[in-house]
Amino acid sequence: MEPIYFPFTYVSPFAATLLGACFPRTVVYQPLSDAVPASLRTWADEGGFDIRVPVDIDNVRLLKLLDEYQKWADLHEGKDLKFFKTQSGRIPFFEDVSTHRLSTDIRKRVSGESDTPSTDALFDARFFLAVAQEFDRRQNELQDGLATYREMERKFLKELLGDPEESDIGLGGSPALHAEDPGGHMTEKRLETFARLVREDNAEDRLFVTTSRAVYNAVRDTISPAGEILEIREMSIPDPNRLAAFQTEVSNHIRKFLENPVEASEIVTFPTPENDNAPRFSLTLVDTRLECDEFLDACMALSTNGTPKSAESPTAGGVLIGLLDGTP
């Protein structure tokens, strides 16, 4: 059972670990083949990811646009791209200018087009996803640096205060640094552009998993799912000798529900492990009661504050959406 990772096209190392704990293989969509991250290619070669590029035309034009965007970014914030930093409420470039206007403005400089709104929604969606992918990649680099700083901070406070408990207070009495959820930035636009790209694949996948609580909550609030069908709470990542058996067990539960949701309506839970220091993860799956195209339509409606079309319950299990998170 292969889930689609959504609505991201960049996979951080920690997200790859979480996905690999539950699923032997995960589908990741890409806006163009020329910009697939090297790390994702490596993981795909190892069998952990299936890279899908449903639209791979106009790549030269798109790459020129992305290059022009980079020049725009450098002009406004300098060449040090560490400006993609965690700030509450504001993300440079993502919130200063709407994606559509930014795409149109840059495209005019690249191709000399007149000042008319873009009608190529799919091209603009691919552009947005490519920019978001680069943003997420650099955000992850920054978070790695923050994590290193946080560990140094924790050790310093422990030595200074002699407190064996990990404090949530940083230096100077301020709150300690925490990783932000990248899906919390332009959530609706991420979902709309991702869904637009996936629709071009004409796939009938029925399992979508995210590592973003903001994304998960936004979708749940829109579609009002039927309820949870599987729950894993704070489980230690299985060791290599038990991993395949655990993945098979999870896949069997999901497949059983998708084939016959009535008989499989009971929530499947996995026991909370004994206390240990191993990395933990949690997974919650809910039934949307929507077919794949209806689910994608609902995601696209989020960006325009539209109302998704009502749909009859599918004869088999509808699309499942899952929230996968954890602690390193």
C-alpha positions as CSV (number, residue, x, y, z in Angstrom):
1,M,0.0,0.0,0.0
2,E,1.8,3.1,-1.3
3,P,0.6,6.5,0.1
4,I,0.9,9.8,-1.7
5,Y,2.9,12.3,0.3
6,F,1.0,15.6,0.1
7,P,1.0,18.5,-0.5
8,F,4.8,18.6,-0.5
9,T,7.3,17.9,-3.3
10,Y,10.3,18.1,-1.0
11,V,10.9,15.3,1.5
12,S,13.1,16.1,4.5
13,P,15.3,13.4,5.9
14,F,13.1,13.2,9.0
15,A,10.0,12.9,6.9
16,A,11.6,10.2,4.9
17,T,12.3,8.3,8.2
18,L,8.7,8.7,9.3
19,L,7.3,7.5,6.0
20,G,9.7,4.6,5.9
21,A,8.6,3.5,9.3
22,C,5.1,2.8,8.1
23,F,5.3,2.3,4.4
24,P,7.9,0.4,2.3
25,R,7.4,2.8,-0.6
26,T,5.8,6.3,-0.9
27,V,4.7,8.3,-3.9
28,V,6.2,11.8,-4.3
29,Y,5.0,14.2,-7.0
30,Q,7.4,16.6,-8.7
31,P,6.6,19.8,-10.7
32,L,9.3,19.1,-13.3
33,S,11.9,16.4,-13.9
34,D,14.9,18.8,-14.1
35,A,14.5,19.9,-10.4
36,V,14.1,16.6,-8.5
37,P,16.2,16.9,-5.3
38,A,19.3,14.7,-5.3
39,S,18.3,13.2,-1.9
40,L,15.0,12.1,-3.3
41,R,16.6,10.6,-6.4
42,T,18.9,8.6,-4.1
43,W,16.0,7.4,-1.9
44,A,14.0,6.5,-5.0
45,D,16.9,4.4,-6.4
46,E,17.0,2.6,-3.0
47,G,13.3,1.7,-3.5
48,G,11.8,3.9,-0.8
49,F,10.0,6.4,-3.1
50,D,8.2,6.5,-6.4
51,I,8.8,9.8,-8.2
52,R,5.9,10.9,-10.4
53,V,6.1,13.8,-12.9
54,P,2.7,13.9,-14.5
55,V,3.5,17.1,-16.5
56,D,7.0,17.6,-17.9
57,I,6.6,20.2,-20.7
58,D,7.7,23.8,-20.9
59,N,10.6,23.0,-18.6
60,V,13.0,25.4,-20.2
61,R,10.5,28.3,-19.7
62,L,9.8,27.1,-16.2
63,L,13.5,26.9,-15.3
64,K,14.0,30.4,-16.7
65,L,11.2,31.7,-14.6
66,L,12.6,30.0,-11.5
67,D,16.0,31.5,-12.2
68,E,14.4,34.9,-12.5
69,Y,12.6,34.4,-9.3
70,Q,16.0,33.6,-7.6
71,K,17.3,36.9,-9.0
72,W,14.3,38.7,-7.6
73,A,14.8,37.1,-4.2
74,D,18.5,38.0,-4.2
75,L,17.7,41.6,-5.2
76,H,15.2,42.0,-2.3
77,E,17.0,40.1,0.4
78,G,20.6,39.6,-0.6
79,K,22.4,36.5,-1.7
80,D,22.4,34.8,1.7
81,L,19.3,32.6,1.4
82,K,19.2,32.0,5.1
83,F,16.5,34.6,5.0
84,F,14.1,31.7,4.9
85,K,14.0,31.7,8.6
86,T,11.2,30.8,11.1
87,Q,9.3,33.9,12.0
88,S,5.8,34.0,13.4
89,G,3.4,35.5,10.9
90,R,5.6,36.4,8.0
91,I,7.6,34.5,5.4
92,P,9.5,36.7,2.9
93,F,8.4,36.5,-0.7
94,F,5.7,33.9,0.0
95,E,3.5,36.5,1.7
96,D,4.8,39.8,0.2
97,V,3.4,39.1,-3.2
98,S,0.7,36.6,-4.4
99,T,2.0,33.7,-6.3
100,H,-0.1,34.5,-9.4
101,R,1.2,38.1,-9.5
102,L,4.8,37.1,-8.9
103,S,4.5,34.5,-11.6
104,T,3.0,37.0,-14.1
105,D,5.5,39.7,-13.3
106,I,8.6,37.5,-13.6
107,R,7.2,35.8,-16.8
108,K,6.8,39.3,-18.4
109,R,10.5,39.9,-17.8
110,V,11.5,36.5,-19.2
111,S,9.4,36.4,-22.3
112,G,8.4,40.0,-22.9
113,E,4.7,39.3,-22.6
114,S,2.2,42.1,-22.2
115,D,0.7,42.9,-18.8
116,T,-2.2,40.4,-18.9
117,P,-3.2,37.9,-16.3
118,S,-1.9,34.4,-16.8
119,T,-4.4,31.8,-18.0
120,D,-2.1,28.8,-17.6
121,A,-3.2,27.7,-14.2
122,L,-1.2,24.4,-14.4
123,F,2.0,26.2,-15.4
124,D,1.5,28.6,-12.5
125,A,0.8,25.7,-10.1
126,R,4.1,24.0,-11.2
127,F,5.9,27.2,-10.7
128,F,4.5,27.6,-7.2
129,L,5.3,24.0,-6.2
130,A,8.9,24.5,-7.5
131,V,9.3,27.6,-5.4
132,A,7.7,26.0,-2.4
133,Q,10.1,23.0,-2.9
134,E,13.1,25.2,-2.7
135,F,11.7,27.1,0.2
136,D,11.1,23.8,2.1
137,R,14.6,22.6,1.3
138,R,16.2,25.7,2.7
139,Q,13.8,25.8,5.6
140,N,15.0,22.3,6.5
141,E,18.6,23.4,6.3
142,L,17.8,26.2,8.7
143,Q,15.9,23.8,11.0
144,D,18.9,21.5,11.1
145,G,21.0,24.5,12.3
146,L,18.4,25.4,14.9
147,A,18.3,21.9,16.2
148,T,22.1,21.9,16.6
149,Y,21.8,25.2,18.5
150,R,18.9,23.9,20.6
151,E,21.0,20.9,21.7
152,M,23.9,23.2,22.6
153,E,21.5,25.4,24.5
154,R,20.0,22.4,26.4
155,K,23.5,21.1,27.4
156,F,24.6,24.5,28.5
157,L,21.5,25.0,30.7
158,K,21.9,21.5,32.2
159,E,25.5,22.2,33.1
160,L,24.6,25.7,34.4
161,L,21.5,24.7,36.4
162,G,22.3,21.1,37.2
163,D,18.8,20.2,36.1
164,P,18.5,16.7,34.6
165,E,15.1,17.6,33.1
166,E,15.1,19.1,29.6
167,S,14.0,22.7,29.9
168,D,11.7,24.4,27.5
169,I,13.2,27.8,28.3
170,G,16.0,29.2,26.1
171,L,18.9,31.4,27.0
172,G,17.8,34.8,28.5
173,G,14.6,33.3,29.8
174,S,12.9,33.3,26.4
175,P,11.1,30.2,25.0
176,A,13.3,27.6,23.5
177,L,13.4,27.3,19.7
178,H,10.9,25.0,18.0
179,A,10.6,23.8,14.5
180,E,7.8,25.4,12.5
181,D,5.4,23.5,10.3
182,P,6.2,24.3,6.7
183,G,2.6,23.4,5.8
184,G,1.4,26.3,7.9
185,H,2.7,28.7,5.3
186,M,0.2,29.3,2.4
187,T,-1.6,26.0,3.3
188,E,-4.5,26.5,1.0
189,K,-2.4,27.4,-2.0
190,R,-0.1,24.4,-1.4
191,L,-3.1,22.1,-1.4
192,E,-4.7,23.8,-4.5
193,T,-1.5,23.6,-6.6
194,F,-0.6,20.1,-5.5
195,A,-4.1,18.8,-6.3
196,R,-4.0,20.5,-9.7
197,L,-0.8,18.7,-10.5
198,V,-2.0,15.3,-9.3
199,R,-5.2,15.6,-11.3
200,E,-3.0,15.5,-14.4
201,D,-1.8,12.0,-13.5
202,N,-5.3,10.5,-13.7
203,A,-4.4,8.2,-10.9
204,E,-6.9,6.6,-8.6
205,D,-4.8,6.4,-5.4
206,R,-6.8,6.4,-2.2
207,L,-4.2,7.0,0.5
208,F,-2.8,10.5,1.1
209,V,-0.4,11.1,4.0
210,T,1.0,14.4,5.2
211,T,3.5,15.3,7.9
212,S,1.9,18.7,8.4
213,R,-0.7,19.2,11.1
214,A,-1.8,22.5,9.5
215,V,-2.5,20.7,6.2
216,Y,-4.3,17.8,7.9
217,N,-6.5,20.2,9.9
218,A,-7.3,22.3,6.9
219,V,-8.4,19.3,4.9
220,R,-10.4,17.9,7.8
221,D,-12.2,21.1,8.4
222,T,-13.2,21.2,4.7
223,I,-14.4,17.7,4.0
224,S,-15.7,16.6,7.5
225,P,-14.5,13.0,7.3
226,A,-16.4,10.1,8.5
227,G,-14.0,9.2,11.3
228,E,-10.8,7.6,12.2
229,I,-10.0,4.1,10.9
230,L,-6.5,3.6,12.2
231,E,-4.4,5.2,15.0
232,I,-0.8,4.7,16.1
233,R,0.2,6.7,19.1
234,E,3.8,7.5,20.1
235,M,5.2,4.2,18.8
236,S,8.9,3.5,18.6
237,I,10.2,3.1,15.1
238,P,10.5,-0.7,14.7
239,D,14.0,-2.1,14.4
240,P,15.1,-3.4,10.9
241,N,14.2,-7.0,11.9
242,R,10.6,-6.1,12.6
243,L,10.0,-3.3,10.2
244,A,8.8,-5.3,7.2
245,A,6.3,-7.3,9.4
246,F,4.9,-4.0,10.9
247,Q,4.6,-2.4,7.5
248,T,2.7,-5.4,6.2
249,E,0.3,-5.3,9.2
250,V,-0.4,-1.6,8.6
251,S,-0.9,-2.1,4.9
252,N,-3.3,-5.1,5.5
253,H,-5.5,-3.0,7.8
254,I,-5.7,-0.2,5.2
255,R,-6.4,-2.5,2.3
256,K,-9.1,-4.3,4.3
257,F,-10.9,-1.0,5.0
258,L,-10.6,0.2,1.4
259,E,-12.0,-3.1,0.1
260,N,-14.9,-3.3,2.6
261,P,-15.3,-0.2,4.9
262,V,-18.4,-1.5,6.6
263,E,-16.8,-4.7,7.9
264,A,-13.6,-2.8,8.8
265,S,-15.3,0.2,10.5
266,E,-13.7,-0.6,13.9
267,I,-10.7,1.7,14.7
268,V,-7.5,-0.2,14.7
269,T,-5.1,1.0,17.4
270,F,-1.5,0.0,18.2
271,P,-0.3,-0.1,21.7
272,T,1.8,2.7,23.3
273,P,5.3,1.4,23.9
274,E,7.2,1.3,27.1
275,N,9.3,4.3,27.9
276,D,12.5,4.4,26.0
277,N,14.6,7.0,24.2
278,A,14.0,5.7,20.7
279,P,12.5,8.0,18.0
280,R,8.7,7.9,18.2
281,F,6.0,8.4,15.6
282,S,2.2,8.7,15.4
283,L,-0.2,8.0,12.5
284,T,-3.9,8.8,12.3
285,L,-5.9,7.8,9.3
286,V,-9.5,9.1,8.5
287,D,-12.0,8.2,5.8
288,T,-13.0,11.2,3.6
289,R,-15.9,9.4,2.0
290,L,-14.7,10.9,-1.3
291,E,-13.4,9.4,-4.5
292,C,-9.9,10.5,-5.6
293,D,-11.1,13.2,-8.0
294,E,-13.6,14.5,-5.5
295,F,-10.9,14.8,-2.8
296,L,-8.7,16.7,-5.2
297,D,-11.5,19.0,-6.1
298,A,-12.0,19.7,-2.4
299,C,-8.4,20.6,-2.0
300,M,-8.5,22.9,-5.0
301,A,-11.6,24.7,-3.6
302,L,-9.7,25.6,-0.4
303,S,-7.6,28.2,-2.2
304,T,-10.7,30.1,-3.5
305,N,-12.8,29.7,-0.5
306,G,-15.1,27.6,-2.6
307,T,-17.4,24.8,-1.4
308,P,-16.4,21.3,-2.6
309,K,-19.1,19.3,-4.4
310,S,-21.1,17.0,-2.3
311,A,-20.7,13.4,-3.2
312,E,-22.3,10.1,-2.5
313,S,-20.3,7.6,-0.4
314,P,-18.2,5.4,-2.7
315,T,-19.1,1.8,-3.0
316,A,-15.7,0.9,-1.5
317,G,-13.7,2.8,1.0
318,G,-13.1,6.5,0.1
319,V,-9.8,8.3,0.0
320,L,-8.0,8.1,3.3
321,I,-5.9,11.0,4.6
322,G,-3.3,10.5,7.3
323,L,-1.3,12.7,9.7
324,L,2.2,11.3,10.3
325,D,4.3,13.0,12.9
326,G,7.0,12.1,15.4
327,T,9.9,13.1,17.6
328,P,13.5,12.5,16.6
